[in-house]
Amino acid sequence: METIIRMENITKVYPGAVALENVTFEVAKGEVRALCGENGAGKSTLMKIFAGAIQKTSGKLFINDQEVTIDNPHVAKGFGISIIYQEFFLNPNLSIAENIYLGREPMIKSLGIINWKKIYSDAEEICDRLHFKINVKTLVKKLSVAQMQMVEIAKAISWNASIIIMDEPTATLTNTEIDSLFDVIKELKKHEVTIVYISHRLEEIFRIADSVTVLRDGKTIGTELTKSIDKSYLIKMMVGRELIELARVERCRKELTLEVKNLNQTGILYDINLKAYKGEILGISGLVGSGRTELVRAIFGADPISSGEIFIEGKKVNIRNIRDAIRAGIGLVSEDRKRQGLVLGLEIYKNITLVSLKEVLRRLMLFKKYEEDVARKYMSNLKIKTPSASQKVINLSGGNQQKVVLAKWMFTNPKVLIFDEPTRGIDVGAKFEIYNLMNQLVADGITIIVISSELPEILGISDRILIMNEGHVAGELSREEATQEKILHYAAGVMKEK
């Protein structure tokens, strides 16, 4: 097959760290190549170099066997390279169509004005190809995280690129949306478009990719045809060791920690009742739009409720805002860690102490040494990989960023800790670390509530599972009763609680 991408001996050095070391990467025209590795392995760094977002320290880039210099994203687009980043690059105050064609709006030359009719019709055509049913005049700020991801995909496809890099494109998508995306990838492949597909979801790799390249610690481990290997072999390539599937920890449910009675949120949540106990992990499942995230945001005081009562350890609490929730002993590890969980431009130690500043005040002044000591303690306990507590969070991998969010809430000594999509965008090795941390938190007396779109995850870690459907609790299953089929039946509204 004709080689379209070749990267030889790519090295990227940052102050105090080597991100990539002599990496070689070669992809054929029209191939779907998966790129795998744990967080911090160098996957995104390698692709950002190819897309012109960052510059290599040394090495060579080739497109169609011609050596090229790609020193900025505009040059990359000139070579037919388009990249869908894990982070969103959308203007929230513009429409979907405006975001897709931002900076290259078609003009009516004779009048010198933007051709809005063409923008909207072209945007609708792309969204139709993605089976993304939405009004393209909708402002991005009104979209869900999953819908924003679809806009990013539509924007990349609109360039008619010959090489498309997708960095965790399905992290927030429903199964239906994933199926639609894979249909688009298959169609692009028919037209000899090359796809580099970065994902931590191993089942997707075996479903869509022709081959897979694994990076570990900034080095190339190897490339294999997906039809020639299995999941266990791929995991061993990624982490350098065998991983045992998450063992269900036998726990003893103790006293009631959190109780929600008849909670309503106008037009969104209806008569929600739930109980969460010390010594258990309560899972919440349901389709996108079922009200899962809205429920935990209401409990956390991020969104107002119209009626209902919340009790912590038998005592009624009045939660009007996030501050009230924190005082009551509730923490929330949010789905969107970059926008809602972290201040990316601040150092690790400042992020960890951010919601508990009174604990690090001395004579009304922040005590930096104590902040750094606190951060180092959690960095050690949670195995946060970074040179120092003064490293800015924006420079960390996704898995390490998630651990910083967790450290922030652990420092508040919560009674109830809510995880919304805790392993989104996290590699397989880091996932098991997060699961083990959850088990340890429960053993230490913290009540855990977990929302997850991944059914194997929710089944693997939960002691009980509540299933949401259209703003209601459609069903509850014990660990022994729960199966993927039963959860999906409740989630789709086929089965209902008696």
DOTIGU-208787 format. One line per 5 residues: number of its first residue (from 1); their letters; for each residue x, y, z of C-alpha. Coordinates in Angstrom, 1 decimal. Example, Ala and Ser with C-alpha at 12.3 -4.5 7.8 and 13.67 -1.06 7.14 Angstrom:
2
1	as	12.3,-4.5,7.8 ~ 13.7,-1.1,7.1;
***
This chain:
498
1	metii	0.0,0.0,0.0 ~ 1.1,3.6,-0.7 ~ 2.5,5.3,2.3 ~ 1.0,8.8,3.0 ~ 2.4,9.6,6.5;
6	rmeni	5.9,8.9,7.6 ~ 7.5,10.3,10.8 ~ 11.1,9.3,11.4 ~ 13.0,9.6,14.8 ~ 10.7,12.3,16.2;
11	tkvyp	11.9,13.7,19.4 ~ 10.3,16.4,21.6 ~ 12.0,17.7,24.6 ~ 10.4,20.0,27.2 ~ 12.3,21.6,30.1;
16	gaval	12.9,18.7,32.5 ~ 11.0,16.1,30.5 ~ 11.3,14.1,27.2 ~ 7.9,13.8,25.7 ~ 8.9,11.8,22.6;
21	envtf	12.1,9.9,21.9 ~ 13.0,8.7,18.4 ~ 9.4,7.8,17.5 ~ 8.8,6.3,14.1 ~ 5.2,6.3,12.7;
26	evakg	4.1,5.2,9.2 ~ 0.6,5.0,7.8 ~ -0.7,3.9,4.4 ~ -3.1,5.9,2.3 ~ -6.8,5.1,3.1;
31	evral	-5.8,3.2,6.3 ~ -7.5,3.7,9.7 ~ -4.6,3.6,12.2 ~ -5.3,3.6,15.9 ~ -2.7,5.2,18.1;
36	cgeng	-2.8,3.9,21.7 ~ -0.9,4.3,25.0 ~ -1.4,5.4,28.5 ~ -1.9,9.0,29.4 ~ 1.4,10.8,29.0;
41	agkst	2.7,8.2,26.5 ~ 3.0,10.9,23.8 ~ 0.1,10.2,21.5 ~ -1.4,13.7,21.4 ~ 2.1,15.3,21.3;
46	lmkif	3.1,13.3,18.2 ~ -0.1,14.2,16.4 ~ 0.2,17.9,17.4 ~ 3.6,17.9,15.8 ~ 2.2,16.4,12.6;
51	agaiq	-0.7,19.0,12.6 ~ 1.7,21.9,13.2 ~ 0.4,22.8,16.6 ~ 3.8,22.3,18.3 ~ 7.3,21.9,16.9;
56	ktsgk	9.5,18.8,17.1 ~ 12.9,19.0,18.7 ~ 14.4,16.7,16.0 ~ 13.3,14.2,13.4 ~ 11.7,14.2,9.9;
61	lfind	8.2,14.4,8.5 ~ 7.1,13.0,5.2 ~ 3.9,13.2,3.2 ~ 3.6,11.0,0.1 ~ 7.4,10.3,0.5;
66	qevti	8.2,14.0,0.3 ~ 10.0,15.6,3.3 ~ 7.9,18.5,4.6 ~ 8.2,21.2,7.2 ~ 5.0,21.8,9.1;
71	dnphv	5.6,24.8,11.4 ~ 2.0,25.9,12.0 ~ -1.6,24.5,11.6 ~ -2.3,26.6,8.5 ~ 0.6,24.8,6.7;
76	akgfg	-0.8,21.5,7.9 ~ -4.2,22.2,6.4 ~ -2.4,23.1,3.1 ~ -1.1,19.5,3.1 ~ -4.6,18.2,3.7;
81	isiiy	-4.3,17.5,7.4 ~ -7.2,18.1,9.7 ~ -7.2,17.4,13.5 ~ -10.1,16.9,15.9 ~ -8.7,17.7,19.4;
86	qeffl	-9.8,16.3,22.6 ~ -10.4,19.9,23.9 ~ -13.1,21.9,22.2 ~ -12.1,25.0,20.1 ~ -15.5,26.5,19.6;
91	npnls	-16.9,30.0,20.0 ~ -19.9,29.6,22.4 ~ -21.6,32.8,21.1 ~ -21.6,31.7,17.5 ~ -24.0,29.2,15.8;
96	iaeni	-23.0,25.7,14.8 ~ -22.7,26.7,11.1 ~ -20.6,29.8,12.0 ~ -18.2,27.6,14.0 ~ -17.8,25.1,11.2;
101	ylgre	-16.8,27.8,8.7 ~ -15.2,30.3,11.0 ~ -12.5,32.3,9.2 ~ -13.4,30.9,5.8 ~ -17.0,32.1,5.3;
106	pmiks	-18.2,31.9,1.7 ~ -18.7,35.4,0.2 ~ -21.0,37.0,-2.3 ~ -18.1,38.6,-4.1 ~ -20.2,41.1,-6.1;
111	lgiin	-21.7,42.5,-2.9 ~ -18.7,41.9,-0.6 ~ -20.9,40.2,2.1 ~ -21.1,36.8,3.6 ~ -23.2,34.2,1.8;
116	wkkiy	-25.3,33.1,4.8 ~ -27.6,30.9,2.7 ~ -24.6,28.8,1.6 ~ -23.1,28.6,5.1 ~ -26.3,27.2,6.5;
121	sdaee	-26.9,24.8,3.6 ~ -23.3,23.5,3.6 ~ -23.4,23.1,7.4 ~ -26.7,21.2,7.2 ~ -25.3,18.9,4.5;
126	icdrl	-22.3,18.0,6.7 ~ -24.5,17.4,9.8 ~ -26.8,15.2,7.8 ~ -23.8,13.1,6.7 ~ -23.0,12.7,10.4;
131	hfkin	-26.7,12.0,11.2 ~ -26.5,14.9,13.5 ~ -30.1,16.2,13.6 ~ -30.0,19.7,14.9 ~ -30.7,23.3,13.7;
136	vktlv	-27.3,24.6,12.5 ~ -28.3,28.1,13.6 ~ -28.3,27.0,17.2 ~ -25.7,28.8,19.4 ~ -22.9,26.5,20.6;
141	kklsv	-23.4,27.6,24.2 ~ -26.8,25.9,24.2 ~ -25.3,22.5,23.2 ~ -24.4,19.6,25.4 ~ -20.9,18.3,25.6;
146	aqmqm	-21.7,15.5,23.2 ~ -23.3,17.9,20.7 ~ -20.2,20.1,20.9 ~ -18.0,17.1,20.0 ~ -20.2,16.5,16.9;
151	veiak	-19.6,20.1,15.8 ~ -15.9,19.6,16.1 ~ -16.1,16.5,14.0 ~ -18.3,18.4,11.4 ~ -15.7,21.2,11.4;
156	aiswn	-12.9,18.8,10.6 ~ -14.8,17.0,7.9 ~ -15.7,20.3,6.2 ~ -12.0,20.8,5.2 ~ -12.2,17.8,2.8;
161	asiii	-8.9,16.7,4.3 ~ -7.0,13.7,3.0 ~ -5.6,13.0,6.5 ~ -7.9,13.3,9.5 ~ -6.6,12.9,13.1;
166	mdept	-9.2,12.1,15.7 ~ -8.2,12.5,19.3 ~ -10.7,10.7,21.6 ~ -13.6,11.7,19.3 ~ -16.2,9.5,21.0;
171	atltn	-15.5,10.3,24.6 ~ -18.8,12.1,25.0 ~ -20.9,10.5,22.3 ~ -23.9,8.1,22.7 ~ -23.8,4.6,21.1;
176	teids	-26.0,5.9,18.3 ~ -23.7,8.9,17.7 ~ -20.7,6.6,17.7 ~ -22.3,4.3,15.1 ~ -22.9,7.4,13.0;
181	lfdvi	-19.3,8.5,13.3 ~ -18.0,5.1,12.4 ~ -20.3,5.1,9.3 ~ -18.7,8.4,8.3 ~ -15.2,7.0,8.9;
186	kelkk	-16.0,4.0,6.7 ~ -17.2,6.3,4.0 ~ -14.1,8.4,4.2 ~ -12.0,5.3,3.9 ~ -13.7,4.4,0.7;
191	hevti	-12.6,7.7,-0.7 ~ -9.0,6.9,0.5 ~ -9.0,9.4,3.3 ~ -6.4,8.4,6.0 ~ -7.6,8.3,9.6;
196	vyish	-5.4,8.4,12.7 ~ -7.6,7.4,15.5 ~ -6.5,8.1,19.2 ~ -8.7,6.3,21.7 ~ -8.6,4.7,25.1;
201	rleei	-11.7,2.6,24.3 ~ -10.2,-0.6,23.2 ~ -13.4,-2.1,21.8 ~ -13.6,0.8,19.3 ~ -10.1,0.1,18.1;
206	friad	-10.9,-3.4,17.2 ~ -14.1,-2.3,15.6 ~ -12.9,0.5,13.4 ~ -9.1,0.3,13.0 ~ -7.1,-1.7,10.4;
211	svtvl	-3.9,-1.5,12.6 ~ -2.7,-0.1,15.9 ~ 0.5,1.6,17.0 ~ 1.4,1.7,20.7 ~ 3.5,4.3,22.4;
216	rdgkt	4.8,4.0,25.9 ~ 6.8,6.6,27.8 ~ 7.3,8.6,24.6 ~ 8.7,5.6,22.7 ~ 7.4,3.4,19.9;
221	igtel	6.5,-0.1,21.2 ~ 5.2,-1.5,18.0 ~ 2.5,-1.7,15.3 ~ 0.1,-4.6,14.8 ~ -2.8,-5.5,12.6;
226	tksid	-5.9,-5.5,14.8 ~ -7.1,-8.8,13.3 ~ -3.9,-10.4,14.5 ~ -4.1,-9.5,18.2 ~ -6.6,-9.4,21.0;
231	ksyli	-7.5,-7.0,23.8 ~ -5.2,-8.6,26.4 ~ -2.2,-8.4,24.1 ~ -2.9,-4.7,23.3 ~ -3.2,-3.9,27.0;
236	kmmvg	0.1,-5.6,27.7 ~ 1.8,-3.5,24.9 ~ 0.3,-0.3,26.4 ~ 1.2,-0.8,30.1 ~ 4.0,-3.3,29.9;
241	relie	2.3,-5.7,32.2 ~ -0.8,-7.9,32.5 ~ -3.9,-6.2,34.0 ~ -6.4,-8.2,35.9 ~ -10.0,-7.2,35.3;
246	larve	-11.5,-5.0,38.0 ~ -12.5,-7.4,40.8 ~ -15.7,-6.5,42.5 ~ -14.9,-5.7,46.1 ~ -17.3,-7.2,48.6;
251	rcrke	-18.6,-4.4,50.9 ~ -21.0,-4.1,53.8 ~ -23.6,-1.4,53.4 ~ -23.8,0.7,56.6 ~ -25.7,3.8,57.7;
256	ltlev	-27.6,6.1,55.4 ~ -25.4,9.1,54.3 ~ -27.4,10.9,51.6 ~ -31.2,10.9,51.0 ~ -33.1,12.8,48.3;
261	knlnq	-36.9,13.1,48.6 ~ -39.2,14.2,45.9 ~ -36.7,16.3,44.1 ~ -38.0,18.2,41.1 ~ -36.4,20.6,38.6;
266	tgily	-39.0,22.2,36.3 ~ -39.1,20.5,32.9 ~ -36.0,18.4,33.7 ~ -36.3,16.2,36.8 ~ -39.4,14.7,38.2;
271	dinlk	-40.0,13.3,41.8 ~ -36.5,11.9,42.3 ~ -36.0,9.7,45.3 ~ -32.7,8.1,46.1 ~ -30.6,6.8,49.0;
276	aykge	-26.8,6.4,49.2 ~ -25.2,4.6,52.0 ~ -21.8,4.6,53.7 ~ -19.8,1.6,52.5 ~ -21.2,1.4,48.9;
281	ilgis	-20.8,2.8,45.4 ~ -24.2,3.9,44.0 ~ -24.1,3.9,40.2 ~ -26.4,6.1,38.0 ~ -26.9,5.0,34.4;
286	glvgs	-29.1,6.2,31.6 ~ -28.9,7.6,28.0 ~ -27.5,11.1,27.2 ~ -30.4,13.5,28.1 ~ -31.9,11.2,30.7;
291	grtel	-31.2,13.6,33.5 ~ -28.2,11.9,35.1 ~ -25.9,14.9,35.1 ~ -28.7,17.3,35.9 ~ -29.6,15.2,39.0;
296	vraif	-26.1,15.3,40.5 ~ -25.7,19.0,39.6 ~ -29.0,19.7,41.5 ~ -27.8,17.8,44.5 ~ -24.5,19.7,44.4;
301	gadpi	-26.2,23.1,44.2 ~ -24.9,23.9,40.7 ~ -28.5,24.1,39.4 ~ -31.6,25.2,41.3 ~ -34.4,22.8,42.2;
306	ssgei	-38.1,23.7,42.2 ~ -39.0,21.4,45.1 ~ -37.7,18.5,47.2 ~ -35.6,17.8,50.2 ~ -32.0,16.6,50.7;
311	fiegk	-30.7,15.0,53.9 ~ -27.1,14.3,55.0 ~ -26.7,11.7,57.7 ~ -30.4,12.2,58.6 ~ -30.2,15.9,58.9;
316	kvnir	-32.1,18.1,56.4 ~ -29.7,20.5,54.5 ~ -30.7,23.6,52.5 ~ -28.5,23.5,49.4 ~ -29.0,26.7,47.5;
321	nirda	-25.6,26.8,45.8 ~ -22.3,25.0,45.5 ~ -20.9,26.6,48.7 ~ -23.8,25.1,50.7 ~ -23.1,21.7,49.2;
326	iragi	-19.5,21.8,50.1 ~ -20.3,22.8,53.7 ~ -22.7,19.9,53.8 ~ -19.9,17.5,52.8 ~ -20.7,16.9,49.1;
331	glvse	-18.0,17.0,46.4 ~ -18.5,16.7,42.6 ~ -15.8,15.4,40.2 ~ -17.5,16.9,37.1 ~ -17.7,15.4,33.6;
336	drkrq	-15.9,18.4,32.0 ~ -12.7,18.6,34.2 ~ -11.1,21.3,32.0 ~ -13.9,23.8,32.2 ~ -15.6,22.9,35.5;
341	glvlg	-13.0,21.0,37.6 ~ -9.7,22.9,37.1 ~ -8.1,26.2,36.6 ~ -5.7,25.1,33.9 ~ -3.4,28.1,34.1;
346	leiyk	-2.8,27.6,37.8 ~ -0.3,25.3,39.5 ~ -1.2,21.9,40.9 ~ -1.0,23.0,44.5 ~ -3.3,26.0,43.9;
351	nitlv	-5.9,23.7,42.2 ~ -5.8,21.2,45.0 ~ -6.4,23.8,47.8 ~ -8.8,26.0,45.7 ~ -12.1,25.0,47.4;
356	slkev	-10.5,24.7,50.9 ~ -8.5,27.9,51.2 ~ -9.4,28.5,54.8 ~ -7.4,25.3,55.6 ~ -4.2,26.9,54.2;
361	lrrlm	-4.7,30.4,55.6 ~ -2.3,31.7,58.3 ~ -3.1,35.2,59.7 ~ -5.4,35.8,56.7 ~ -2.6,35.0,54.3;
366	lfkky	-2.1,31.9,52.1 ~ 0.6,29.7,53.5 ~ 2.4,28.6,50.3 ~ 4.6,26.0,51.9 ~ 1.7,24.3,53.5;
371	eedva	-0.2,24.3,50.2 ~ 2.8,22.6,48.5 ~ 3.1,20.1,51.3 ~ -0.6,19.2,50.9 ~ -0.2,18.9,47.1;
376	rkyms	2.9,16.7,47.5 ~ 0.9,14.4,49.8 ~ -1.9,13.9,47.3 ~ 0.6,13.7,44.4 ~ 2.2,10.8,46.2;
381	nlkik	-1.0,9.1,47.3 ~ -2.7,9.4,43.9 ~ 0.5,8.8,41.9 ~ 0.2,12.1,40.0 ~ 3.1,12.1,37.4;
386	tpsas	4.7,15.5,37.4 ~ 8.1,17.0,38.3 ~ 6.7,19.3,41.0 ~ 3.7,20.7,42.7 ~ 4.4,24.0,41.0;
391	qkvin	3.7,22.5,37.5 ~ 0.7,24.1,35.8 ~ -2.2,21.8,35.4 ~ -2.6,22.5,31.7 ~ 0.7,20.7,31.1;
396	lsggn	-0.5,17.4,32.6 ~ -2.0,14.4,30.8 ~ -5.8,13.8,31.1 ~ -5.4,11.1,33.7 ~ -3.2,13.2,35.9;
401	qqkvv	-5.6,16.2,35.5 ~ -8.4,13.9,36.7 ~ -6.3,12.9,39.8 ~ -5.8,16.6,40.6 ~ -9.6,17.1,40.6;
406	lakwm	-9.9,14.2,42.9 ~ -7.2,15.5,45.2 ~ -9.0,18.8,45.4 ~ -12.2,17.1,46.7 ~ -10.4,14.7,49.0;
411	ftnpk	-8.8,17.8,50.7 ~ -12.4,18.9,51.6 ~ -12.9,15.7,53.6 ~ -16.3,15.0,51.9 ~ -19.0,12.7,53.2;
416	vlifd	-20.4,12.1,49.7 ~ -18.2,12.3,46.6 ~ -20.0,12.3,43.2 ~ -18.0,11.2,40.0 ~ -19.6,12.2,36.7;
421	eptrg	-17.9,10.2,33.9 ~ -14.8,9.6,36.0 ~ -12.7,7.8,33.4 ~ -13.7,9.9,30.3 ~ -10.5,10.4,28.2;
426	idvga	-8.4,8.3,30.5 ~ -6.2,5.3,29.5 ~ -6.8,1.8,30.6 ~ -4.0,1.8,33.2 ~ -5.2,5.0,34.8;
431	kfeiy	-8.8,3.7,34.8 ~ -7.8,0.9,37.1 ~ -6.0,3.4,39.4 ~ -9.2,5.5,39.6 ~ -11.3,2.4,40.4;
436	nlmnq	-8.8,1.3,43.2 ~ -9.0,4.9,44.6 ~ -12.8,4.7,44.7 ~ -12.7,1.4,46.5 ~ -10.2,2.9,49.0;
441	lvadg	-12.4,6.0,49.5 ~ -15.4,3.8,50.3 ~ -13.3,1.7,52.7 ~ -12.4,5.0,54.4 ~ -16.1,5.8,54.9;
446	itiiv	-16.9,8.1,52.0 ~ -20.1,7.5,50.1 ~ -19.5,7.3,46.3 ~ -22.0,8.1,43.6 ~ -20.8,7.4,40.0;
451	issel	-22.4,8.4,36.7 ~ -21.0,6.5,33.7 ~ -22.0,6.0,30.0 ~ -19.9,2.8,29.9 ~ -22.0,-0.1,31.0;
456	peilg	-19.1,-2.5,31.8 ~ -17.7,0.3,34.1 ~ -21.0,0.9,35.9 ~ -21.6,-2.8,36.3 ~ -18.0,-3.4,37.5;
461	isdri	-17.9,-0.8,40.3 ~ -21.4,-0.3,41.5 ~ -23.1,-2.0,44.5 ~ -26.5,-0.7,43.3 ~ -27.5,1.0,40.1;
466	limne	-30.3,3.6,39.5 ~ -31.3,4.0,35.9 ~ -32.7,7.3,34.6 ~ -35.1,7.9,31.8 ~ -36.5,11.3,30.7;
471	ghvag	-35.9,12.9,34.1 ~ -37.3,10.0,36.2 ~ -35.7,7.2,38.1 ~ -36.9,4.3,35.8 ~ -35.5,1.5,37.8;
476	elsre	-33.1,0.3,40.5 ~ -31.0,-2.9,40.3 ~ -28.8,-4.6,42.9 ~ -25.3,-5.8,41.9 ~ -26.7,-9.3,41.7;
481	eatqe	-29.6,-8.3,39.4 ~ -27.8,-5.9,37.1 ~ -27.1,-6.8,33.5 ~ -26.4,-4.7,30.4 ~ -29.8,-5.8,29.0;
486	kilhy	-31.8,-4.8,32.0 ~ -30.1,-1.4,32.3 ~ -30.7,-0.7,28.6 ~ -34.4,-1.7,29.0 ~ -34.9,0.7,31.8;
491	aagvm	-32.9,3.4,30.1 ~ -35.0,3.2,27.0 ~ -38.2,3.3,29.0 ~ -39.2,-0.3,28.0 ~ -39.1,-1.4,31.6;
496	kek	-40.3,0.7,34.5 ~ -40.3,0.3,38.3 ~ -43.4,-1.3,39.7;
***
